[in-house]
Amino acid sequence: MALLDNYKVITVTHHNVNVGDIGNFYIHCENEQSPYEKLKQLAPSFEYTESIYLETCNRVCYILFGDFDLNKTFLGKFFKAINPSLEDSTLDSINKYVSIYEGESAINHVYELASSMDSLVVGEREIFRQLRKAFDSCKNASLTGDYLRLLDKSTVNTAKDIYSSTKIGEKSLSIVSLAINSMLAINNSSNQRVLLVGAGETNSLVGKFLKKYNFNNTSIYNRSINNASELSKSLDAPSFHLNDLEKIKGKFDIMIICTSANKVVIDEHLYSTMLHGDTSKKLLIDLAVPRNISTEVVSSFNVDYIDINSLKNLSEENLRFRRKEVEKAKPIIKSHVRSFRNTFQQRHIEKALSRVPKAIKDVKEKAIAEVYQKRIETLDDNSKELLLEMMDYMEKKCVSIPIRAAKKELGS
């Protein structure tokens, strides 16, 4: 087996397993043992010398370095040790759930993983951050060594190259982000008066974007003022009961709505009351499913309207764009894999050659102190000095010969 084949990846992802079941393949620990401690504990039994453990909501990945056969028998024993409560039926058909990679294929997979080419949401850079954090955690736990450090450095360079050379991370897929971008395209003045109707998770995220773009004239309307308090504090914005919308008297430019009500909240009558005779164009953004703003409001009043369906269509269009960029990224990945192979070979030779000087020195000293000691003692001082000088010279030359030959072979 070539040493490069010692790089191995074992992964369970959304491709083969329901997201809700991926946790079955996480490291399960007893008492206060950490996943890293368990991974180190299992290393001798499974013959890997270095390891990285990555756990996310839609994948678990074990990056290992070791001289072992990565087959069904290994996987069954490995995951039984990882999670003793894993059902036998799952272990018996482990190949159905687990993907494995070895050698250059493993390197290729790690590069694609870091570049978000294999993610549930293509192009989202969060996976790169998660992978970097996983490496740092495993390094701190003394799970990584020279070989995985080499891979980590190369992976960082590859991911940066992908993100800078392609548009894989461009064109947002987030509904809230797309909504804000659409809002800014229509009306980008931070002085606009914004109504946030609803204070749940979606509008909390909207609030972060409003803060980012310095929209500081915001009011929050919610069915429960208490539930709106955290968002109100975050945005330094007043909060009101939903019924107070009737008293707004047209004093708003943008309304962003997403409530937990599974029905229309802003109908034609309420919207007319809110306007109080104001005829200026308003921007309405409805992020609720089902919609919170009635179709009559959109058709009967002077508004620009953005709804969840149009944003979803845009998100899907952007995802198709990102997937096309994946094809542009593949040749870049291949180039980096080739480069890593050469770097790995050079590093391996350097490590092997690092033992040469001491070995040659030991041979020289044994010759002087043991093999030829008695004969050297018969020499006069000048002859001894010349002999030792010649042996020092030979030692240096013998050390340099294999190093020069290796560099020439590697094209350095």
N, C-alpha and C positions, 0 to 999 in steps of 0.2 A: 504494500500500500504506500503510495506517495505521501510524503508528510503533509502536503496541502490538503489531502483528503481527511486529515484529522479535524478540519473545520466541519462542524455539523450543526444543523438547525432542526429543531423539533418544534412544530407550531400547530396550534389549533385556532382556527379563525372563523369568522362569519361565513366564509365560503362553504364550510362543511358542517357547521354546527349552529343551531339556533343560538342567538346572542345570549339568551337567558340560561343556556346550559354550559357556556364556556367556563363558568366558575368551577365546574366539576374537575377541570384539568389544571386549575391553579395548585400551587403548593399548599397543602393543608398541614397545619402544625398543631401540636398538642402543648398544653401548658403555656409558657411564655417564650417558647422557641420562635425565632424569626425565620422567615422563608430562606434567608441567606445562610443561616446556621444549618438548616436542614439540607440545603443544596451542597454545602461543604461536607456535611456528614455522609451524604450518599456518594460522594466522589470516588472513594476507593472501590466501592462495590460495583460501580458502573464504568470505572476506568477512564474518567475524564479528569484532566488536570486543571482546566480553567473553565469558567462558566459565567454567563450573563442571563439574568432572569427578567423578562419583560411581561408585565401584567396590565392589560387595559380592559375596557368594557367590551371590546369586540375581538380580542385575541389574547392568547398567551403564547410566549415564545421562549424557548430554551436554546441559547447559543452556546455550544460546547466545543471544547478542543480536547481530543483524546483519540487513542488508537483502539477502537472497538468497532464491532460490526453493528451497524444501525439497521436492525431488522425487526420483524414482528415480535419475536421473542424478547428482544431488548425492550421494545416499547411497552409490552405488556407488564414486564417486571418493573420498569421505570415508573410508569403511571400508577401501578399498585403501591409502590413506595411513596410516590408523591401524594396520592390520596387513597389511603387504605379502604375507604368506604365506597370507592368506585365499583360499580356493579360488574360481576363477571361477564355478563352479556356484552357490556361495553368493551371490556378488555379483550374478549374473544374476537370482536370485530374492530379492533383499535385502528387498523389501516383505513377504515371508513371515515374516521374522525380526524386523524392526524396526518399532516403533511411533513415529509422529511426531505432534507437537502444535504448533500455532502460535497466537499471540495469546492470547485469553482461555482457550482450551483448554489452552494450555501453562501458564498461571498456575494453572488449575484442577488440572492434573495434579501440579504441584509441591506444591500444598497437600495433595492427597490422599496424595502420597508421604510428606510430612513427618508427616502425621497417621496413617500406617500403615494407610490404607484400601486401599492397593493392594499390601500386603505379602503374602509367602507365609504369614506368621503374622500375621493381622489383629490390630492393637492393640498389637503389641510396639514399645516406644518406642526400641529400638536404632536403627531407621532414622532417627529424628529426630536422634539423636546423630551418626550417620554423615554425614547431610546437613550438619549444622552444621560438622563437622570438614572436610568437602569444601570448603565455602565458605571457611573460614578458610585452608585450604591454598592454594586458588586466589587468595585475596586476597593472601596473603604472596608468591605467585609473580607478582603484578601482572597477573593474568588478569581480574579483575573491575573494574568501574567503577561509575559512579553508578547505572546502570539495574539491574544485578544486586544492588547493595547495597540498593536500594529493594525489590526482590523478596525478598531474604533477610530484611529486617526485617519485611515483611508476612507472610512464611511462618512466622516464629517466632510472631508474634501469633496467626495462624490456628490453628496446631497447638496452642498453649496453650489457645485457646478450645475446640477440639474435645475435648481431654482433660478440660477442666474442666466442659464442658457436656453431655458424654455419658459413657457407661460403656464406651467402646470399649476401654479398657485394663484393665478390671476382669476378674475371674474368670480366674485363671491357667490357661495351657495347658500349662505345663511339668509333665511327669510327676513329677519329683522335688519340685517345689514343691507340687504337689497331694498328694503322699504326705506331706510334712511338715505341710501344713495339716490333712490327715485325722488324722495322729498327734496334733497339738495339740488337735484337737477331742475326741479320746478321752482323751488324757492329756497335759496341758500342764505338768506339774511338771518343772522343769529338774533336779531331784534324781534323776530316774529313771535306772536303770542300763541303758545302751544297749549292745547288741552290734552292731557292724558286721561282717558276714560278707562278705568280698570287699573288695578295695582298688583296684578299677578306676576308670574315669572317672565312672561313675554314683555310686558311694559316695563318691568324692572330692567330688562336688557335694553329696551328702547331708551330708558333713562340714562344708561351709561353712555350711549351714543350721543344723546343730547348734551350731556356734560362734556364729552370729548370735543364736540363742535361748538361749545360755548353758547348754547341756547339757554339763556338765563331768565326767560320770561315764561315760566311754565306753571300750570295749575293742574292739580290732580283731583279727579272725581271718582269716587268709589262707593259701593253700597255700604261698606264698613270703613269709617274714617280710621278706626284703630288699625285695621289691616293695611292702611295706606301710610301709616306713620313712618315706617322704615324708609320707604321710597321718598316720602316727603322730606325726611331729614337728609337723605343722600343728595337730593337735588336742591335743597334749601328752597322748597316750593310749598305753597299753601295747599292744603287738602280740604275737600268739601264732600258732602254727601251727594250721591248721584242725582237726587231730586233737585239740587241747586242748579243743575244745568239750565233749568227754565229761566233763571235769573241772570244769565250771562250777557244778554242784550247785545249780541253780535261782537263782543269784545274778545275775538279770537281770530287767528289766521289759519291755524292748522289744528286739526283734531285727529289724534291717533287713538283708536279704540280696540280693546281686546278684553272682554269680560268673560266670566265663567257662565253667563246666562246663555242657554242654548236657544236663543231666539233674538229677534230684532229688539234692540234697545232704543235706537234713534229712529223713530218713524217720522212721517211727513209733518204731523202736527207738532211734535216736540221740536223738530228742527226749525220749523217756522217760528215757534215761540223763542227759541234760542237766538234766532237772528234779530228779532224785534225790529223788523223793517230794514235791516242792513242788506244791501244788495251787492256788496263786494264779493269777489270770487274767493272761495275757501278751498283749502286742500284737505280732503278727507282720506284717511288711511285706515282701512278695516282689516285687522289681523286675526279676527275671530273666525272660528269654524263651529257652527254655521255663522253666517255674517251677522253683524250687530247693527248694520245700517241698512235700511230698507231700500229697495230698488227705486221706489218713488222719490226718495230724497235725491238720488243721483240723477234721475231723469227730469226732475221738476225745478232744481235749483242750480245756481251758478257755481259749480264746483269742479275741481279736478279730483278724480277718484282713483285710488289704488286699493285693490283687494287682494286677498290671499291667493286666489286662483291665478291672477296675472303674475304674481311674484313666484308662485310655484313653477309656472311655465318658464319664467326667466331662469329660475334655479336649475331646472332640467336642461335648458339650453346651454347654460354655463357648464354644467357637468359634462355634456357631450363635447364641449370645447376642450375641457381639461383632459378628457379621455383621448382626444386626438393628440394632445401634447405628450401623452404617455408614449406614443409611437416615436416621437422625436427624441424622447429621453432614452429609449432602449439602446441605440448605438453608443450613447455617452456612457451608459452602464457597462457595456461590453468593453469599451476602451479602458475604463477604470479597472475592470476585472483583470485585463491583460497586464496593466501596469502593476496591480497588486501582486500578481503571480511573480513578476520579475523582482519586485521589492522583497517579497517573501523569500524567494530563493537567495537573494543577496544577503538578507538578514540571517538566514539559516546558515549560509556558508561562513558569514562573519562570526556567528556564535561558535561554529565548529572550529574555525581557525584561531579563535581566541584561546584555545587550549594548546595550540602548537608551541608558542614560545616557552611555556613552562615545561612541556614535554621534552623539548630539545635541551633546555637547560638542565633538566633532571638527568638526561642521558650523558651530557657533558660532565656533570658533577660526579656521576657514578663511575664514569671512566677514570676520572682523576683520583677519586677517593677509594675506589675498590678494584676495578678491573686492571688498571695499569699502575696502581700505587707503588708497588715494589720496584718496578722498572724505572718509574719517574724518579724515585729516591736515589737511584744510582747516577743520575745526571748531575752535572755541575750546575751552578746557579744560572749562568747565561743560557744554557740549554733549556733548563726548566722555564725560565722567563720567556724564551722564544716559543716553546711548546704551548704554554698557557695563552700567550698572545695569539698564536695561530688558532687555538681552539675557540677563543672568544670571537675571532674573526669568522670562523666557520659557523659558530652559533648564530651570529647575526645574519649571515648569508642564507643559512638554512631556514631561518624564520621568514625571510623576505621572498624566497622562491615560491612557496605555495600561495602566498598572498597576491603576488604579481600574476601568477597563473590564473587565480580565481577572478581577479579583476578583468583580466583579458577575456576570459570565458564569458563574463557577464557584460562585456562591452563597456566597462567603466573607463 
